[in-house]
Amino acid sequence: MSAQIPDSNGEVPTVLVKDGNGADLLCFLEELIPLEKKEYALLTPVDTPVSLFRLTENDDPELIETIASSEPILSVADIVLQEHDLTLIRSAVTLTVTGELEEPDPEELEDDSIDDDSETYELLVSFKVEDKEYGLYIPLDPFFIVAELINDQALLVEGDEFDRVQPLIEAELEERESSN
């Protein structure tokens, strides 16, 4: 969607984003967008974002949108990921995984991926908890986060404010692309 903003050393700057609960997530700064006398940032997580799904035999996988960081399912996911030298991080906005991930094989994506609301996911690991099967999936579409920059801090834009500024940010990015 956009090129990352390199600093004077040629490296992409990172920003630590905080959500309303005080959780944080380290992100790459993709774009700065001034709107309504405020400075917004379009960011992507440094670590790999993952989504948790409940798997059933007959139905499509069900996305679990909210989960407490102390949930037993995540403890089991931690153990399964450690077997692959990966670490699950309970961050702001999303769960993330650190470690060396293999690049997806395009042929395998057809078999092990799911579509949900036009997003495509690749299965990272699956596991069972109390006779229920779960999977951690990597979204294959870019995962963008919007934050407001205030006094050298990045605060996650959530809820009504996100709903209000998202179309403005999209319009600004479209305008930038069309002028290039």
N, C-alpha and C positions, 0 to 999 in steps of 0.2 A: 504494500500500500504506500509506504513512504520510506525514504532513505533515513538511516540513523544519522544523528548529528555528531560527527567526530569532534573531539576537542583538539587543542593545539598539538597534542602528542599523537593524534590520529586514532585515539581510542574513544569509544562511545561512552558518554558520561552515564553514571548510574545515580538513581534517586531512591531513597528509602521512603516508601509510602506508608502512612498510618491510616487505619480505619477508625470508625467511631468507637470501637471497643479497645483501642490501643494496640491491636495486633499490627504487625508491619510486614512488608514485602519489598525486597530489593528488586528494582526494575531498571531497564535501559530507557533512557530518554529518547523517544522517537521524534517528537515534534513539540514545539512550543506554540501555543495558540492564545493570543491576547483576545479576550472577549469582554465586553461590558466593564472595562476598567479593571479586569482581573486577569491573572496569568494562569492558563490551564496547560497541563502537560499530557500528551498522549504517550503512554508507557507500555512496555512489554516486560513480563517477568524475566529475570536473569535465569532462574531455575525453571525447569519444565513444569507447566501447569498440568494437573490431572483432575479428572472428574470421576466420582464414585457412582457406580450403577449397581442396582440389584438385578441379578440375572435369574430368569425363569425359563423353563424348558419350552413352553408353548408361546410365550409372549415376547414382544420386543423388550430389550433391557430398559429398566426404569431409572432415570436420572434421580439421584438423591441430592436435592439442591441445598439443603441445610443439614449440617451435622455438627454436634458438639465435639470439640477437640478431645474430650475425654471419652468419647464413644468407644466401646470395646472393639467395634469393627476396625477402627483405625489402629488399635494395638496389634491386631492380627495382620493388618496390611503392613505395619512396620516390620514385623518378623519376616513376612514373605519377601518384602523388598530387600531386606538385609541379606537374604540368600543370594540376591543378584547384585550385591555391592551398591545398593541404592538406599537413599534415606528419604523418608516422608517428612515433609515440613508442613506444619499447620500454620499457614500464613494468613495475612489479611486477604480478602477477596476470594482466594482459591487455595486448594491444597497444591503443593508443589513437590517435585522429586529432584534430588540432587544425585549426581553420580554419572558414570559413563553409560549413556543410552545408545543402543544400536540404531542406525538409520533404518527406517522402515523399508521393506522390500515391496515395491509397487504391486507385485503379483499377490503377495500375502494380504495386502490391504483389502482386496475384494472379499477374502474369506473371513478375516478377523476384525473387520471394522463395522461400525453401525452408523446409521444416519438418524439424527434426532433434531427436528426443527431446522433442517438444511445444514446442520453442522456435521462434519465427519470426524469420527473418533477411531483411534487404533488401540486395541487391547494391549495394555502393558503387562498386567498380572491379573489372575483371578484366584479366588480363595473362598473357603467356606467358614461361616460363623454360625453356630447353632443350627445346622442343617439348611442354612440359606446360603446361596452362592452370590458372591459380589465380584466386581471387576473394577480395576482402576484403568481408565482410558485416557489417552493423550489426545486433546483436540488437535486436529490437523490444520484447521483454519487458524489464522493468527489470533492471539489472545491479547486484546488491547484493554488497557486500564486508563481511566481519566482521573487526574488529580488536580487540585488547585494548589498553586505554589503561593505560600504565604510566609513571609519572613524566613526564607531559606528552609521551609518545611513543606513537604508534599502531603496534603490531606486528601484521602479518597473522596471522590464525588459519588454520592450514593442517593438512592431514593428519588424524591421529587426534584432535587437539584439536578441529578443526572438526567432525568427525563426531560428537563427544561433545556439543558445545555447540549445534549447529544446532537439534536438536529442542527444546532448552530455550529458545532464543531465539524460535523460532516459537511455542511455547506461551505465552511471556510477551507476545508481540505480539498473539496471538489474545485473550488475557485483557484486554489494554488496549483492544482494539477492542470487545469485548463489553460492557465497562463504560462505554463512551462513548454 
